[in-house]
């Protein structure tokens, strides 16, 4: 039941059970929203930055090496597109997670800075989300 270790009292167990139940209900609601919205990618995924190479070779590259490079490139692009699709499927979750995170750090408890020190960020200092799609960075 518990995600927290060393829960000692019945009161803590009850609170933790409520937290986990609310989390489960929230996750189910988000899964329903994802299913209703559809999980198809919104764009054809293409890498943002293709390479930081030294440029083309100064000599003739054998055909078998070119074929191996093309094969590896296709594998990497397929891997990239799979990651992109998985990230796209998490979009409803991500927006909710960001909202919850900003609520936590600007709420009454704030966040832990060091040991017992806590800090709260005022809501007017929280950045707004840029008007662009999320990028896959890896």
C-alpha positions in Angstrom: 0.0 0.0 0.0 2.5 2.6 1.1 5.1 4.3 -1.1 6.8 5.8 2.0 9.1 3.7 4.1 8.9 3.6 7.9 5.3 4.6 8.5 4.8 4.1 12.2 1.4 5.4 13.3 -2.1 4.4 12.2 -2.8 8.1 11.5 0.2 8.2 9.0 -1.0 5.0 7.4 -4.5 6.4 6.9 -3.1 9.6 5.4 -0.8 7.7 3.1 -3.6 5.5 2.0 -5.7 8.5 1.1 -2.8 10.0 -0.8 -2.3 6.8 -2.8 -6.0 6.4 -3.5 -6.2 10.0 -4.8 -3.1 9.5 -6.9 -4.7 6.3 -8.4 -8.0 8.1 -9.2 -6.0 11.0 -10.8 -4.0 8.6 -12.9 -7.1 6.8 -14.1 -8.8 10.1 -15.0 -5.7 11.2 -17.0 -5.6 7.8 -18.8 -9.3 8.3 -19.7 -8.5 11.7 -21.1 -5.6 10.4 -23.1 -7.8 7.7 -24.5 -10.5 10.1 -25.4 -8.1 12.6 -27.0 -6.3 9.9 -29.0 -2.6 9.2 -28.7 -1.6 9.7 -32.3 1.5 11.9 -32.7 0.6 15.5 -33.8 3.6 15.8 -36.2 6.0 13.6 -38.1 8.9 13.3 -35.7 12.2 14.5 -37.0 15.4 15.0 -35.1 16.0 18.6 -34.0 19.8 18.5 -34.4 21.0 15.9 -36.7 24.8 15.7 -36.0 27.9 17.3 -34.7 30.2 15.5 -37.0 33.5 16.6 -38.6 31.8 16.6 -42.1 32.2 14.3 -45.0 35.2 12.0 -45.3 38.1 13.3 -47.4 38.4 9.9 -49.2 36.1 7.5 -51.0 33.9 5.5 -48.5 33.5 1.9 -49.5 29.9 0.9 -50.5 29.7 -1.7 -47.7 30.6 1.0 -45.2 28.0 3.4 -46.7 25.4 0.6 -46.4 26.3 0.0 -42.8 26.0 3.8 -42.1 22.6 3.9 -43.8 21.4 0.9 -41.8 22.6 2.5 -38.5 21.0 5.8 -39.4 17.6 4.1 -40.1 17.9 2.3 -36.7 18.6 5.5 -34.9 15.8 7.4 -36.6 13.4 4.5 -35.8 14.5 4.7 -32.1 14.1 8.5 -32.1 10.6 8.2 -33.5 9.6 5.6 -30.9 10.8 7.9 -28.1 8.9 10.8 -29.7 5.7 8.8 -29.8 6.0 7.8 -26.2 6.6 11.4 -25.2 3.6 12.5 -27.2 1.4 10.0 -25.4 2.5 11.5 -22.1 1.3 15.0 -23.0 -1.8 15.1 -20.8 0.2 13.7 -17.9 3.0 16.1 -18.4 0.8 19.2 -18.4 -0.8 18.0 -15.1 2.6 17.2 -13.6 3.9 20.6 -14.4 0.8 22.3 -12.9 1.1 20.1 -9.7 4.9 20.9 -9.5 4.2 24.7 -9.7 1.5 24.4 -7.1 3.9 22.6 -4.7 6.8 25.0 -5.0 4.6 28.1 -4.7 2.3 26.6 -2.0 2.6 27.1 1.7 5.3 24.4 2.2 7.4 25.3 -0.8 10.3 23.0 -1.4 13.3 21.7 0.5 16.5 23.7 -0.2 18.9 22.1 2.3 18.3 19.9 5.4 15.4 21.6 7.2 15.4 24.8 5.1 12.4 25.4 2.8 11.7 28.0 0.2 8.5 29.2 -1.5 8.6 30.7 -5.0 6.0 33.5 -5.5 3.5 32.7 -8.3 4.5 35.8 -10.2 8.0 34.4 -10.6 6.9 31.1 -12.1 7.6 31.0 -15.9 4.9 30.6 -18.5 5.1 27.7 -20.9 6.5 28.7 -24.3 4.1 28.5 -27.2 5.8 25.7 -29.1 5.6 21.9 -29.1 7.8 19.9 -26.7 11.1 18.8 -28.2 12.7 15.4 -27.8 16.1 16.0 -26.3 18.4 13.0 -25.8 
